[in-house]
Amino acid sequence: MKYKAIGHCRVSKGDSDEIKNSLNSQKSEIEKFALKLNIKPDEIKWFIEEEARSAYSDRADWSLFEEAINEACNNPYIKYFIDFSQERFCRNRKRSQSYKNKLIRHNIKLRFVSGDIEDPDSDSGFWQDGIQEMVAEAYSRKVGSDTLRGCLENAITRDQETNYAFKNGGAPPFWLKAKRVVVGSDKYGDDIRKTIWVENDNIHTTLVEGKEVTKTIWEWSRYFFIELRLNRQLGLDKARDVLNELEIPAPRGKHWATTCLYEAEKNLALIGISIYNKRQYARNGGGRIKDKSEWIQIEKAHPALLTPDEFEALNQLAKSRRRISGKIHSCNSNNDKLLTSQPERFTCKSCGHKIISSGNLYACGKYNTNGKKACGSNYFSIPSDWLEEKIIEDIKEFFNEKVLDKTYNQFLKEFNKNTSSKNNKELLEKAIKDKEKESKALLKSLTTIALTGNELAIKAISKELEQVNQQKEVIERELQACSQPILQKVPTFGEYKKQASIIKALLSPKNLHQKRKIVWMFVKSISLDPVEKSAIVDYFTNPFSILMEQCIKNENPHYSKKEAPFGTSIELVAGTGFEPATFGL
């Protein structure tokens, strides 16, 4: 079945039943409208967003909608994109115009069930299109403005019993917990509930210096900030390790993270202050911080874990211990390390987590974030410059004359093996004929069943026929590629050496990205062993082999020019020769 139209349905709010009903009604109306365009229901390819989504906010998940737009533009059989209305299509004028222009460039007609514009290029169509986009965005802007006003009013309104401020969502910090309170009832007599934050009174029992101690999470939080940080003056990493040893439940994950505690110490929620309207949110989170004059700061919005003096002392402690950027023990935000671009291949042998650069060191990211309890081993790091120099020295051994001769002979064996294999052209031609026979049989069955009016059987056979035709198209493309002449020129040893010399010259470029790419062409994996205090580096045995094959392909005009010798999609295969190198300290 070749689809003629894309059908798109979306809702912005409602419970599961409301969403289901709305989507079904939109789909039904679109099918009726499509019949007027001589498009049958089974000729519509559906993109139905089953999760409620805003059609205005950049932060919303537009992926399925954009997939529908791309399908319309890339499928040569699609002629229409049908939505229920401008509001369902898009409420953001800039986005709407961008999507419409893309559809126009690919000769796709956008039609609406409600507010349809048959000819958007006409004077009346131009006016109608612009007005509908303006009205749709204006509605969303008004809803956003009303919602923000309601949230701010909610934030300054307090629960009568506790006098704590109501919350507008978000997760409470670990020393607090959310509590739903009844503030009235609606016209149907159902409770109206709002959220406040109260002390986290969940109980945790553990051993402290051999004695069993039971405290609430609120009290354990006081223990962390007051006893460990202020009284004992423990650093953040050591205090985190104590929490993990005591197995106090972490807010996210199994173990406490340094970053979580670092952010907690700066949080004004520690002294009972909540701040609203602080950030202008953007797509995929983040967004700019608003001017402080726009912030809404609420005092005594919830229980205060620390006094203002304790909070100030805690922040002074953090400042005195703060790591200095660029020094040996600091996390370097401007990462210029050579080996950090392949985290799945540079790992800790103890826990398997990725290795990160911390200042001038390479260390386990799991230990750095969660400590020994999470990694399973003691702290271990290696100077980054030292490890990188060792690896570069090893890689240079690949360019030794004897090693090049050995890898060249290995390459010739693989090359001859690949080029001497039987051409499967006959097999592909036979497969195409089989698919044609299968297609004819299905068409004959479809004609017979169509007379009976059995819709389920018709749909099943139609779907199967579509799959068979798609499979035939795939095989035809393979046959076409197989039929193209492939250059069988065998590179000489001199050409092989020349290609190797080009690679060697790129080992010390100013471009760090290029140098990283070259290094990972030779390095298969690296693991840091905190027990043996060593770094194990495993190398590919012949990294030149596939590079040479791609160079041969690039000489053939039938291959894409995008296939460069140093493409990021290269998959290096190990043969025999180089052994892993172990660098012990």
C-alpha positions in Angstrom: 0.0 0.0 0.0 1.4 3.4 -1.0 0.2 6.1 1.4 -1.1 9.4 -0.1 -1.4 11.4 3.1 0.0 11.9 6.6 -2.6 12.2 9.4 -1.5 13.9 12.6 -3.4 14.0 15.9 -2.3 15.7 19.2 -3.7 16.8 22.5 -2.3 19.2 25.1 -3.9 18.1 28.4 -6.4 15.7 30.0 -6.5 12.3 31.7 -6.0 9.1 29.8 -9.7 8.7 28.9 -10.0 12.3 27.7 -6.9 12.0 25.6 -8.1 8.8 24.1 -11.5 10.2 23.2 -10.0 13.4 21.7 -7.5 11.5 19.6 -10.2 9.1 18.3 -12.5 12.0 17.4 -9.7 13.8 15.6 -8.8 10.7 13.6 -12.4 10.1 12.7 -12.8 13.7 11.4 -9.6 13.5 9.5 -10.7 10.3 7.7 -14.0 11.9 6.7 -12.2 15.0 5.4 -9.7 12.9 3.5 -12.5 11.2 1.6 -13.3 14.6 0.1 -9.8 14.6 -1.3 -10.3 11.1 -2.7 -8.0 9.6 -0.1 -9.2 6.4 1.6 -8.6 5.7 5.3 -6.0 3.0 4.6 -4.1 5.4 2.4 -3.3 7.6 5.4 -0.2 7.1 7.4 -0.9 8.1 11.0 1.3 9.9 13.5 -0.7 10.0 16.7 0.8 11.6 19.8 -0.6 9.6 22.7 1.2 11.8 25.3 -0.2 15.3 26.0 2.2 17.9 24.6 2.3 21.7 24.1 2.3 22.9 20.5 3.8 26.2 21.6 6.7 25.6 24.0 10.2 24.9 22.6 10.8 22.6 25.6 8.1 20.2 24.4 8.9 17.0 22.7 8.4 17.7 19.0 10.2 14.5 17.8 7.1 12.6 16.6 5.6 15.6 14.9 8.9 16.4 13.2 9.1 12.7 12.1 5.6 13.2 10.5 6.9 16.3 8.6 10.0 14.5 7.5 8.0 11.4 6.4 5.8 13.7 4.2 8.7 15.4 2.7 10.8 12.3 2.0 8.1 9.9 0.8 7.4 10.6 -3.0 3.9 9.2 -2.8 2.7 11.5 0.0 0.8 14.5 -1.4 -1.1 15.8 1.7 -0.5 16.5 5.4 -3.8 16.6 7.2 -4.4 17.9 10.7 -7.6 18.7 12.6 -6.8 22.5 12.9 -4.0 25.1 13.2 -4.1 24.6 17.0 -3.4 20.9 16.7 -0.7 21.5 14.1 1.3 24.2 15.8 0.6 27.2 18.1 4.1 28.7 17.7 4.1 31.1 14.7 7.9 30.8 13.9 7.7 27.0 14.1 4.5 26.9 12.2 5.9 28.9 9.3 9.1 26.9 9.3 7.1 23.6 9.0 4.7 25.0 6.4 7.6 26.3 4.3 9.3 22.9 4.4 6.1 21.2 3.2 5.7 23.7 0.4 9.2 23.1 -0.8 8.4 19.4 -1.2 5.0 20.1 -2.8 3.0 18.8 0.1 -0.4 20.4 0.7 -1.3 21.2 4.3 -5.1 20.9 5.0 -7.1 21.3 8.2 -10.5 19.8 9.0 -11.4 22.9 11.0 -10.4 26.2 9.4 -9.3 24.6 6.1 -7.4 26.9 3.7 -7.8 25.4 0.2 -5.5 28.0 -1.5 -3.1 29.7 1.0 -1.5 31.6 -1.9 -4.8 33.5 -2.6 -5.4 36.9 -0.9 -8.1 35.5 1.3 -6.0 32.4 2.1 -3.0 34.6 3.1 -5.2 36.5 5.5 -6.8 33.4 6.9 -3.5 31.6 7.4 -1.9 34.5 9.2 -4.9 35.2 11.4 -5.2 31.5 12.4 -1.5 31.4 13.4 -1.8 34.6 15.3 -4.9 33.5 17.2 -3.3 30.1 18.0 -0.1 31.6 19.5 -2.0 34.4 21.3 -4.1 31.7 23.1 -1.0 29.8 24.2 0.7 33.0 25.3 -2.4 33.9 27.4 -2.5 30.4 28.9 1.2 30.7 29.8 0.7 34.1 31.3 -2.3 33.0 33.3 -0.5 29.9 34.5 2.5 31.9 35.7 0.3 34.4 37.5 -1.5 31.5 39.2 1.8 29.9 40.2 3.1 33.1 41.7 -0.2 33.6 43.6 0.0 30.0 44.8 3.5 30.5 46.0 2.6 33.4 48.3 -0.4 31.6 49.7 0.1 29.5 52.8 -1.4 26.5 54.4 -3.6 27.6 57.3 -2.5 24.7 59.6 1.3 24.8 59.1 1.8 28.3 57.6 4.1 26.8 54.9 3.8 28.1 51.4 2.2 26.0 48.6 4.5 24.5 46.0 4.1 24.6 42.2 5.8 21.3 41.5 9.4 20.1 41.5 11.1 17.6 43.8 11.9 18.6 47.4 15.5 18.4 48.6 16.4 15.2 50.5 15.8 16.6 54.0 12.2 17.5 53.1 9.3 15.6 51.6 6.1 16.6 49.8 2.8 16.5 51.6 -0.6 16.9 50.0 -3.1 18.9 52.1 -6.8 19.4 51.6 -7.7 23.1 51.1 -11.3 22.9 50.2 -13.7 21.1 47.8 -14.9 21.7 44.3 -18.5 22.0 43.1 -18.8 18.2 42.9 -17.7 17.8 46.5 -14.3 16.3 45.7 -11.3 17.5 47.7 -9.0 20.2 46.4 -5.4 19.4 47.4 -2.2 21.4 47.3 1.4 20.5 48.1 3.6 21.8 50.9 7.1 20.6 52.0 7.6 19.2 55.5 10.4 17.5 57.4 11.4 14.2 55.9 10.4 11.9 58.8 11.3 8.6 57.1 13.3 6.4 59.4 16.7 4.9 58.8 18.6 2.7 61.2 22.4 1.9 60.8 25.6 1.2 62.8 27.7 4.2 63.9 30.9 3.2 65.6 29.5 -0.2 66.3 26.3 1.0 67.9 22.8 0.9 66.2 21.5 4.3 65.6 18.0 5.2 64.4 17.2 8.7 63.0 14.8 10.3 60.6 16.3 11.5 57.3 15.8 15.1 58.6 18.0 14.2 61.6 20.6 12.4 59.4 20.7 15.5 57.2 21.5 17.6 60.3 24.2 15.0 61.1 25.8 15.5 57.6 25.8 19.3 57.5 26.5 20.1 61.2 28.5 17.1 62.5 30.5 16.0 59.5 30.9 19.2 57.6 31.0 22.0 60.3 32.1 20.2 63.5 34.6 17.6 62.0 35.5 19.9 59.0 35.4 16.9 56.6 35.8 17.6 53.0 32.8 17.0 50.7 34.2 13.7 49.3 35.0 12.3 52.7 31.6 13.4 54.1 29.9 11.8 51.1 31.8 8.5 51.8 30.4 8.5 55.4 26.8 8.8 54.1 27.5 5.9 51.7 29.1 3.7 54.4 26.0 4.4 56.7 23.8 3.4 53.7 21.6 6.4 54.2 19.2 6.5 51.2 20.3 8.8 48.5 17.7 11.0 46.6 18.6 9.5 43.2 20.5 6.2 42.6 22.0 3.9 45.1 24.9 6.0 46.3 25.4 9.7 47.2 27.0 11.9 44.6 29.4 14.7 45.3 27.5 17.0 42.9 24.2 16.5 44.7 25.7 17.5 48.1 27.6 20.4 46.6 24.4 21.8 45.2 22.6 21.1 48.4 25.0 23.2 50.4 24.2 26.3 48.3 20.5 25.8 48.4 18.6 28.5 50.2 16.0 25.8 51.0 18.3 24.9 53.9 17.1 28.0 55.7 13.5 27.7 54.6 13.6 30.0 51.6 11.9 29.2 48.3 12.6 31.1 45.0 10.1 31.2 42.1 10.3 32.7 38.7 14.1 32.4 38.7 14.7 30.8 35.3 13.4 31.3 31.8 13.1 27.7 30.7 14.3 26.6 27.2 14.1 23.5 25.1 15.7 20.4 26.7 15.9 22.1 30.1 18.3 24.8 31.1 17.5 28.3 29.9 18.6 31.7 31.1 18.5 33.0 34.6 16.1 35.9 34.9 17.1 39.2 36.4 16.9 39.1 40.2 14.3 41.8 40.2 11.9 39.3 38.7 12.5 36.6 41.3 9.9 35.8 43.9 11.6 34.9 47.2 9.4 33.4 49.9 10.7 33.4 53.5 9.7 30.5 55.8 8.2 28.6 52.9 9.0 25.3 54.6 10.9 24.0 57.7 14.5 25.3 57.9 17.1 22.7 58.5 19.9 25.2 59.4 20.0 28.6 61.1 21.2 31.5 58.9 24.5 31.5 60.9 25.0 27.7 60.3 24.3 28.2 56.6 26.8 31.1 56.3 29.5 29.0 58.1 28.8 26.1 55.8 29.3 28.3 52.7 32.5 29.9 54.1 33.8 26.3 54.6 33.0 25.5 51.0 34.7 28.6 49.7 37.9 27.9 51.8 38.0 24.3 50.4 36.9 25.2 46.8 39.1 23.6 44.1 41.0 26.0 42.0 40.3 25.6 38.3 43.3 24.2 36.3 45.2 22.8 39.3 46.1 19.1 39.6 43.1 18.1 41.7 40.4 20.3 40.1 37.8 19.2 37.5 38.8 21.0 34.3 35.8 22.5 32.6 37.8 23.2 29.4 38.7 19.6 28.7 41.7 19.4 26.4 42.6 15.8 27.2 43.4 13.3 24.5 41.5 10.2 25.7 38.1 11.5 26.9 36.2 11.3 23.5 35.5 7.5 23.8 34.1 6.9 27.3 32.8 3.4 26.3 36.4 2.4 25.5 38.2 4.1 28.4 36.9 2.5 31.6 37.7 1.5 35.2 38.5 -2.2 35.6 36.9 -2.3 39.1 33.4 -1.0 38.2 33.4 -0.6 34.4 32.5 3.1 34.6 34.0 5.7 32.2 37.3 7.4 33.1 37.1 11.2 33.3 39.8 13.9 33.4 40.1 15.6 36.7 42.5 18.4 36.4 45.8 16.8 35.2 44.7 13.3 36.1 42.6 10.5 34.7 40.4 8.8 37.3 37.2 6.7 37.7 34.1 8.8 37.1 32.1 6.6 39.5 34.6 7.1 42.3 34.8 10.8 41.6 31.1 11.1 41.9 30.0 8.4 44.4 33.2 7.3 46.2 34.6 3.9 47.1 31.3 2.3 48.0 30.1 2.7 44.4 33.3 1.9 42.6 34.3 -1.0 44.8 37.9 0.0 45.0 40.2 2.6 46.5 40.9 5.8 44.7 43.4 5.5 41.8 44.5 8.0 39.2 47.1 8.4 36.5 48.8 11.6 35.3 47.1 12.4 32.0 50.2 13.7 30.2 52.2 10.7 31.2 49.6 8.2 29.9 49.1 10.1 26.7 52.8 10.2 25.9 53.1 6.4 26.6 50.3 5.7 24.2 51.7 7.9 21.4 55.1 6.1 21.8 53.3 2.8 21.4 51.4 4.0 18.3 54.6 5.1 16.6 55.8 1.5 16.7 53.1 0.7 14.1 55.1 2.8 11.6 58.2 0.7 12.0 59.3 -0.7 8.6 59.1 -4.4 9.8 55.6 -3.8 11.4 54.4 -2.1 8.2 55.6 -5.0 6.1 53.8 -7.5 8.4 50.5 -5.5 8.4 50.7 -5.0 4.7 50.9 -8.8 4.1 48.0 -9.3 6.4 46.0 -6.6 4.5 46.7 -8.3 1.2 45.4 -11.6 2.5 42.1 -9.9 3.7 41.9 -7.9 0.4 42.3 -10.9 -1.8 39.9 -12.9 0.3 37.2 -10.2 -0.1 37.7 -9.6 -3.8 37.8 -13.3 -4.8 34.5 -14.2 -3.2 31.7 -15.2 -5.7 29.5 -12.5 -7.1 26.0 -13.0 -5.7 24.4 -11.3 -8.6 22.6 -14.5 -9.7 21.2 -15.1 -6.2 19.8 -11.5 -6.1 18.2 -11.9 -9.5 16.6 -15.1 -8.4 15.3 -13.5 -5.2 13.7 -10.7 -7.2 11.9 -13.2 -9.4 10.6 -15.0 -6.3 9.3 -11.8 -4.8 7.6 -11.0 -8.1 5.8 -14.4 -8.1 4.8 -13.8 -4.4 3.5 -10.4 -5.3 1.4 -11.7 -8.2 -0.1 -14.4 -6.0 -1.0 -11.9 -3.3 -2.7 -9.6 -5.9 -4.7 -12.5 -7.2 -5.8 -13.4 -3.6 -6.7 -9.8 -2.9 -8.9 -9.6 -6.1 -10.7 -12.7 -5.0 -11.3 -11.7 -1.4 -12.3 -8.1 -2.4 -15.4 -9.7 -3.9 -16.4 -11.1 -0.5 -16.1 -7.8 1.3 -14.0 -9.2 4.1 -12.3 -6.0 5.3 -10.0 -7.7 7.8 -8.7 -10.2 5.2 -8.3 -7.4 2.7 -6.2 -5.3 5.1 -4.0 -8.3 6.1 -3.2 -9.2 2.5 -2.7 -5.6 1.6 -0.2 -5.2 4.4 1.6 -8.4 3.4 1.7 -7.2 -0.3 3.2 -3.9 0.8 6.0 -5.7 2.8 6.8 -8.0 -0.2 7.1 -5.0 -2.5 9.3 -3.2 0.0 11.6 -6.3 0.3 11.8 -6.5 -3.6 12.9 -2.8 -3.7 15.6 -3.5 -1.2 16.9 -6.5 -3.2 16.8 -4.4 -6.4 19.0 -1.8 -4.8 21.5 -4.4 -3.7 21.5 -5.8 -7.2 22.1 -2.4 -8.6 25.1 -1.8 -6.3 26.4 -5.3 -7.1 26.2 -4.6 -10.8 28.4 -1.5 -10.5 32.0 -2.0 -11.4 34.4 -2.1 -8.5 38.0 -1.1 -8.9 40.2 -4.1 -8.1 43.6 -2.4 -8.1 45.8 -3.9 -5.4 47.8 -1.1 -3.6 51.6 -1.5 -3.7 53.7 -1.6 -0.5 54.9 1.9 -1.4 51.3 3.2 -1.5 50.6 1.5 1.8 53.6 3.2 3.4 52.5 6.5 1.9 49.0 6.2 3.5 50.7 5.3 6.8 52.9 8.3 6.6 49.9 10.6 6.1 48.3 9.1 9.3 51.6 9.6 11.2 51.8 13.2 10.2 48.3 13.8 11.8 49.4 12.4 15.2 50.6 15.8 16.4 48.3 18.4 14.8 47.1 21.6 16.4 43.6 20.2 15.9 42.9 18.2 19.1 39.7 16.7 17.6 41.8 15.2 14.6 44.5 13.9 16.9 41.9 12.1 19.1 40.4 10.5 16.1 43.8 9.2 14.9 44.7 7.8 18.4 41.4 5.9 18.7 42.1 4.3 15.3 44.9 2.5 17.0 43.6 2.1 20.5 41.0 -0.6 21.0 40.4 0.0 24.7 42.0 1.4 27.9 41.3 0.3 31.4 42.6 1.7 34.7 43.2 -1.0 37.3 43.0 0.5 40.8 44.1 -2.8 42.4 47.3 -3.3 40.3 47.8 0.4 40.0 48.2 0.2 36.3 46.7 1.2 32.9 46.1 -1.6 30.4 46.0 -0.5 26.8 44.7 -2.8 24.0 45.6 -2.0 20.4 44.1 -3.0 17.1 46.5 -5.2 15.3 46.2 -3.7 11.9 44.5 -0.3 11.9 45.7 0.5 8.4 43.7 -2.3 6.8 40.2 -0.8 6.6 41.7 2.7 6.0 43.3 1.3 2.8 40.1 -0.4 1.7 38.3 2.9 2.1 41.0 4.7 0.1 40.5 2.1 -2.7 36.7 2.7 -2.6 37.2 6.4 -2.8 39.1 6.0 -6.1 35.9 4.4 -7.5 33.5 7.1 -8.7 30.5 4.9 -7.8 31.3 5.3 -4.1 30.2 8.4 -2.1 32.8 11.1 -1.7 31.8 11.3 2.0 33.7 8.0 2.6 36.9 9.5 3.8 39.8 7.5 5.3 39.3 9.1 8.6 35.4 8.9 8.8 33.9 8.6 12.3 32.0 5.5 11.2 35.1 3.4 10.7 35.0 0.0 12.5 38.4 -1.4 13.1 38.9 -5.1 13.4 41.7 -6.7 15.3 43.8 -9.5 13.7 47.1 -10.9 14.9 50.2 -9.0 16.0 50.1 -6.3 18.6 49.5 -7.3 22.2 48.0 -5.1 24.9 50.5 -2.8 26.7 50.4 -2.5 30.5 51.8 0.7 32.1 52.3 0.2 35.8 53.2 3.0 38.2 
